[in-house]
Structure formats: C-alpha cells, structure tokens
Amino acid sequence: MTATKQPTTPQRGVEAPATPRLQAALASIEWTRFAIVVLSYVVCLCLFGAVVAIKHASPTGVYSSMIHDALLGDGSVVEVLTRSVAIGLAALAVSVPARAGLVNVGGEGQLIVGAVAASGLGVYVVGGLPGPLGWIVMALGGMVAGAIWAGVPALLRTQLGANEAVTTLLLNFIANDLVLYLIYQPWRDPSGGGQPESSPLPGRDLLPNVLGSQINLAIIIALVVAIVIWALLAHTGWGFALRVVGGNQEAARRAGLPVTKVMVSSMLVGGALAGLGGMLNLAGSQNQLLPGGTATYGYIGFLAAFLGRHQPFKVVLTALLFSAIAIGNSGLELNYGLDGSVVDVLLALLVAAPLWLSRRRKEIV
C-alpha cells in the first residue's frame, strides 16, 4: 500500500509564500525602471547644486530659497498657478500636434498674437460690453489669431513640404516684432509716460478672482480646457486619428483617413490653445501689452510638453513644476548674486534626464 501524502501546514514562525495574484502584481511593477528614473532626477539636482557651488553659492541655501519663494512665500502659490496658465496652454499647443507627428515650436509667437488680438479687441472693440461677453470675444479673438499663426506653417508643411519646426520658430520672431511695432507706435499708451506699452484693458474686461479667493478665473478656465483636451485626445475619433497619423502616415492613408486635414487641424487646435493662453495671461494678470510680456513662456511650454510626454495631465503638472522653478528663481540674484538665467541649467538637466532614459530603455525594461 502506498501512503497518502498529507498536506503540510506552514510551521510557526515561517511565512507562507505569497499568493500568485500578489506575485503577479509585484512582478508587473517595473522597479528597476522606477528606481533609475528617480535616481536620474536626483543626479540632476546634484549637478545643479555643483553648478551653484562653482558660482560660490550654497546649494542647500539656493534650494531652500527656491522652495520658499515658490511655495512658502506670501502669495507665491497663486503666482505659480497664474504663470502656469500661459506655460501650460503653450505646452498643450505643442502636445496636440505632436500626436499627429508634427513639431510646433511656435508657442511663443502664438501666445503673443493671441494677446495682441485680445488687447486690440478689449481696448478698441468690446470696451462697452458686459464683462462675460467681453471675455468671450477676447478669448475667441485670441484663439483665432493663434490658430491662424499656427495654420500657416501647417499649410506650408502639407502643401510644400516645409519643415514646420523651422517655420513655427521663425514666426516667433515675426510675432515679437509685431507687438513691438504696435506698442512703440499705433497702440502706444498716450498716458504711459513714454514707456512702450499699450493702453490697459478696461476694468470690466479683466478676469476676476474666484469666490473672493486669490485664484484668478484664468486658472479655472485653463484647467477646464486641459480636461477638455484630454477628453478629445483620449475618447474621440479625432484623437484616435491623430495617433494613427502620427504613428504611420502611409498606413493612415491606406485606411482612408484624411491625413492632410488631420495634420492641419492638429496645428489649428494647438495654435488656438496658445492664443487662448496669451489672452488669459493678458486679461488675468498682465493687463496690457508690454515688451517681453510672455518672454520664454512658449519655449518653457515646449520643454514641459516634452517632459510630460505629450500627455495632457502630465504636461499640466510639468508646467506647474517649471512655473514654480521660474518663480523660485526670483530671489537668487538678490540673495546669492546668481544670474536669473541659472535656473535654465536646472530646466535643461530635467529635460535631459528623459533623453538619457530613452537611450537606456532596453537595459531598463
């Protein structure tokens, strides 16, 4: 007779093996990749600290100052949120065309022309309208201006094969020259003491704070727009068409998709987003056109879109991070004698980390 094997019970003090479900869950987590991602950003912070130390400043002091100015100072959080409006919408203006395989480097110019259109409408056209109607008119004007500014490179790309990265970049300089011409000559504020600035918007056209708080309505509008863009990209046929065209244009054509229309529409939507960002920046905080009023916002938005991998919510969070870094930079020159552009080194390092990770992807996964 063969003795039957009795089931054994775990001995006291010896842990039972993990269940298959738990084992599968643990195995699904890419711990190595996560650790390397975290380590790469820690290295970025250390490298920036080394740059600061070379300039004879205390790295810990600099980081402490940046955190205080960006998060702990009086009104600093609101200022970070306010600045992130233009940066975030400029970043989304990059992310939408990127889904279709296009590179929009023109967020800066599209922000500018959006602000120009909103200023012209606010000062010379809608001054007598009630606030909400004036805001809508200015927003639509800014979006149309931004869409046109992005539509030109889109048509040049689809009809003539011109590189949209180059044409959108060059249009940034034209937009800057346009606003300088306006504020130095025809739109110059006669009561501005000779300074190059446009006439300010009427009070009724300025966006108010929400419910008595310090949060401007522009922040709420930008957040709603980001949610709408996420929904369009993730849950509509248009968003799916963008992904197909961006993945393989030839396959998209064979599938019957209107590739040219999809590409142009992505640039138009991107330009409209940046134009709206210019309007919100003007009516929410700036109040009038100034030289360099949105200086570098479009370029920072481009970096935010890249670091956020063109995913709307990640892009918005990255825009908040970059806005905080920009605000935290304000006290470095006064307290440590550092040039204001030193944070550009930190931004460059933060963007360089994903590049390094992408090169090492085969070893990480």
GIHU-V994474 format. One record per residue. N is the residue number from 1. SS is DSSP state (H for helix, E for strand, C for the rest). OMEGA is omega in whole degrees, 0 to 359 (none if undefined). D_FIRST is the distance of its C-alpha to the first C-alpha in Angstrom with 1 decimal. Layout:
N:SS:OMEGA:D_FIRST, N:SS:OMEGA:D_FIRST
This chain:
1:C:181:0.0, 2:C:180:3.7, 3:C:177:6.4, 4:C:183:9.2, 5:C:180:12.5, 6:C:178:15.1, 7:C:180:18.6, 8:C:177:20.9, 9:C:180:24.4, 10:C:177:27.5, 11:C:179:28.5, 12:C:180:31.9, 13:C:179:34.7, 14:C:183:32.8, 15:C:176:34.1, 16:C:180:31.8, 17:C:181:32.4, 18:C:179:35.1, 19:C:179:34.4, 20:H:180:34.8, 21:H:179:38.1, 22:H:178:39.5, 23:H:179:38.6, 24:H:180:40.3, 25:H:180:43.3, 26:H:180:43.7, 27:H:182:43.3, 28:H:181:46.0, 29:C:181:48.5, 30:C:186:50.5, 31:H:181:50.8, 32:H:180:52.3, 33:H:179:55.0, 34:H:181:55.8, 35:H:181:56.1, 36:H:176:58.4, 37:H:180:60.5, 38:H:181:61.1, 39:H:181:61.8, 40:H:180:64.3, 41:H:174:66.3, 42:H:177:66.2, 43:H:177:67.6, 44:H:180:70.3, 45:H:179:71.4, 46:H:179:71.5, 47:H:177:73.6, 48:H:176:76.0, 49:H:178:76.2, 50:H:177:77.2, 51:H:179:79.9, 52:H:180:81.2, 53:H:178:81.2, 54:H:179:83.2, 55:C:174:85.8, 56:C:174:86.0, 57:C:181:84.4, 58:C:178:81.5, 59:H:180:78.3, 60:H:178:77.0, 61:H:180:80.4, 62:H:179:80.6, 63:H:178:77.2, 64:H:178:78.1, 65:H:180:81.4, 66:H:179:79.8, 67:H:180:77.2, 68:H:182:80.0, 69:H:184:82.4, 70:H:188:79.7, 71:H:189:77.8, 72:H:180:79.5, 73:C:180:83.2, 74:C:179:85.3, 75:C:185:84.7, 76:H:180:82.7, 77:H:178:79.7, 78:H:179:82.1, 79:H:177:83.8, 80:H:179:80.6, 81:H:181:79.7, 82:H:180:83.2, 83:H:182:83.2, 84:H:180:79.7, 85:H:181:81.1, 86:H:180:83.0, 87:H:182:80.5, 88:H:179:77.6, 89:H:174:79.4, 90:H:177:80.6, 91:H:177:76.9, 92:H:177:75.9, 93:H:175:78.8, 94:H:188:77.1, 95:H:182:73.5, 96:H:177:74.4, 97:H:180:76.0, 98:H:177:73.3, 99:H:180:70.8, 100:C:178:73.0, 101:C:181:73.2, 102:C:181:76.6, 103:C:180:77.9, 104:C:178:80.3, 105:C:187:82.1, 106:C:179:84.9, 107:H:180:83.8, 108:H:181:86.6, 109:H:180:89.3, 110:H:171:87.7, 111:H:184:87.7, 112:H:183:91.4, 113:H:174:92.5, 114:H:177:90.6, 115:H:179:92.5, 116:H:180:95.8, 117:H:180:95.4, 118:H:179:94.5, 119:H:179:97.4, 120:H:179:99.9, 121:H:183:98.7, 122:H:184:98.6, 123:H:191:102.0, 124:H:187:104.0, 125:C:191:102.4, 126:C:183:100.3, 127:C:182:102.1, 128:C:181:103.3, 129:C:173:100.0, 130:C:186:97.8, 131:H:183:95.1, 132:H:179:92.0, 133:H:177:93.9, 134:H:179:95.2, 135:H:181:91.7, 136:H:180:90.5, 137:H:180:93.4, 138:H:179:93.0, 139:H:179:89.2, 140:H:178:89.7, 141:H:178:92.5, 142:H:180:90.4, 143:H:179:87.4, 144:H:180:89.7, 145:H:179:91.4, 146:H:179:88.1, 147:H:178:86.7, 148:H:182:89.9, 149:H:177:89.7, 150:H:181:86.1, 151:H:179:86.9, 152:H:177:89.4, 153:H:179:86.9, 154:H:178:84.4, 155:H:177:87.0, 156:H:179:88.0, 157:H:187:84.3, 158:H:184:83.6, 159:H:185:87.0, 160:H:180:88.1, 161:C:180:84.9, 162:C:181:86.3, 163:C:184:83.8, 164:H:177:83.3, 165:H:180:82.4, 166:H:184:85.9, 167:H:178:87.9, 168:H:178:86.3, 169:H:181:87.0, 170:H:179:90.6, 171:H:175:91.2, 172:H:182:90.3, 173:H:178:93.5, 174:H:178:95.6, 175:H:178:94.3, 176:H:177:95.3, 177:H:180:98.7, 178:H:182:99.1, 179:H:177:98.5, 180:H:177:100.8, 181:H:183:103.6, 182:H:185:103.3, 183:H:175:103.3, 184:H:185:106.1, 185:C:192:108.4, 186:C:183:108.1, 187:C:183:105.6, 188:E:182:106.8, 189:C:181:107.2, 190:C:179:110.9, 191:C:184:110.3, 192:C:178:107.7, 193:C:178:110.2, 194:C:180:110.1, 195:C:178:106.3, 196:C:180:104.4, 197:E:179:102.6, 198:E:174:102.6, 199:C:181:103.8, 200:C:176:101.2, 201:C:172:99.4, 202:C:184:100.9, 203:H:182:99.1, 204:H:180:97.8, 205:H:178:96.0, 206:C:180:94.0, 207:C:184:90.4, 208:C:170:90.0, 209:E:187:87.4, 210:C:173:84.8, 211:C:177:85.0, 212:C:179:87.1, 213:C:177:84.7, 214:C:181:85.3, 215:C:182:83.0, 216:E:179:85.2, 217:H:179:84.6, 218:H:180:84.2, 219:H:180:80.9, 220:H:180:79.6, 221:H:181:80.9, 222:H:179:79.2, 223:H:178:75.9, 224:H:179:76.1, 225:H:179:77.1, 226:H:178:74.0, 227:H:179:71.7, 228:H:179:73.5, 229:H:177:73.1, 230:H:181:69.4, 231:H:180:69.0, 232:H:182:71.1, 233:H:187:69.2, 234:H:191:65.7, 235:H:178:66.1, 236:C:176:68.9, 237:H:178:69.4, 238:H:178:72.1, 239:H:177:69.7, 240:H:179:67.2, 241:H:177:70.1, 242:H:182:71.0, 243:H:181:67.6, 244:H:180:67.5, 245:H:179:71.0, 246:H:180:70.3, 247:H:182:67.1, 248:C:183:68.6, 249:H:182:72.1, 250:H:178:71.8, 251:H:178:68.6, 252:H:178:70.3, 253:H:180:73.3, 254:H:178:71.1, 255:C:177:69.4, 256:C:179:72.9, 257:C:177:73.4, 258:C:189:77.0, 259:H:182:76.4, 260:H:180:80.0, 261:H:179:80.2, 262:H:181:77.0, 263:H:181:78.1, 264:H:181:81.6, 265:H:179:80.2, 266:H:178:77.9, 267:H:178:80.9, 268:H:179:83.0, 269:H:178:80.5, 270:H:178:80.1, 271:H:178:83.8, 272:H:178:84.2, 273:H:179:81.7, 274:H:177:83.6, 275:H:175:86.9, 276:H:177:85.6, 277:H:177:84.6, 278:H:179:88.2, 279:H:181:89.6, 280:H:177:87.3, 281:H:180:88.1, 282:H:185:91.8, 283:H:182:91.9, 284:H:184:89.2, 285:H:190:90.5, 286:H:173:93.1, 287:C:180:95.7, 288:C:178:97.8, 289:C:180:97.6, 290:E:174:97.8, 291:C:180:97.6, 292:C:182:94.0, 293:C:177:92.9, 294:C:186:89.4, 295:C:176:89.5, 296:C:181:86.2, 297:H:181:84.3, 298:H:180:83.5, 299:H:176:82.4, 300:H:176:80.2, 301:H:177:78.8, 302:H:178:77.9, 303:H:180:75.9, 304:H:178:74.2, 305:H:180:73.2, 306:H:182:71.8, 307:H:178:69.8, 308:C:177:68.5, 309:C:175:67.3, 310:C:174:69.5, 311:C:193:67.3, 312:H:184:69.7, 313:H:176:68.1, 314:H:179:67.4, 315:H:179:70.9, 316:H:179:72.4, 317:H:178:70.5, 318:H:176:71.6, 319:H:176:75.2, 320:H:179:75.0, 321:H:182:73.8, 322:H:176:76.6, 323:H:178:79.1, 324:H:178:78.0, 325:H:180:78.4, 326:H:178:81.9, 327:H:180:82.9, 328:H:179:81.5, 329:H:191:83.8, 330:H:184:86.9, 331:H:185:87.3, 332:H:181:86.3, 333:H:181:89.8, 334:H:186:91.5, 335:H:187:89.1, 336:H:179:88.0, 337:C:181:90.6, 338:C:176:88.1, 339:C:184:89.2, 340:H:182:87.9, 341:H:183:86.2, 342:H:180:83.8, 343:H:175:81.2, 344:H:176:81.3, 345:H:179:79.4, 346:H:178:76.6, 347:H:180:76.5, 348:H:179:76.3, 349:H:180:73.5, 350:H:179:71.5, 351:H:181:72.0, 352:H:182:71.2, 353:H:178:67.7, 354:H:177:66.3, 355:H:179:67.9, 356:H:180:66.1, 357:H:181:62.8, 358:H:178:63.3, 359:H:183:63.7, 360:C:189:60.5, 361:H:183:58.5, 362:H:180:56.2, 363:H:185:55.3, 364:H:186:54.9, 365:C:none:52.6
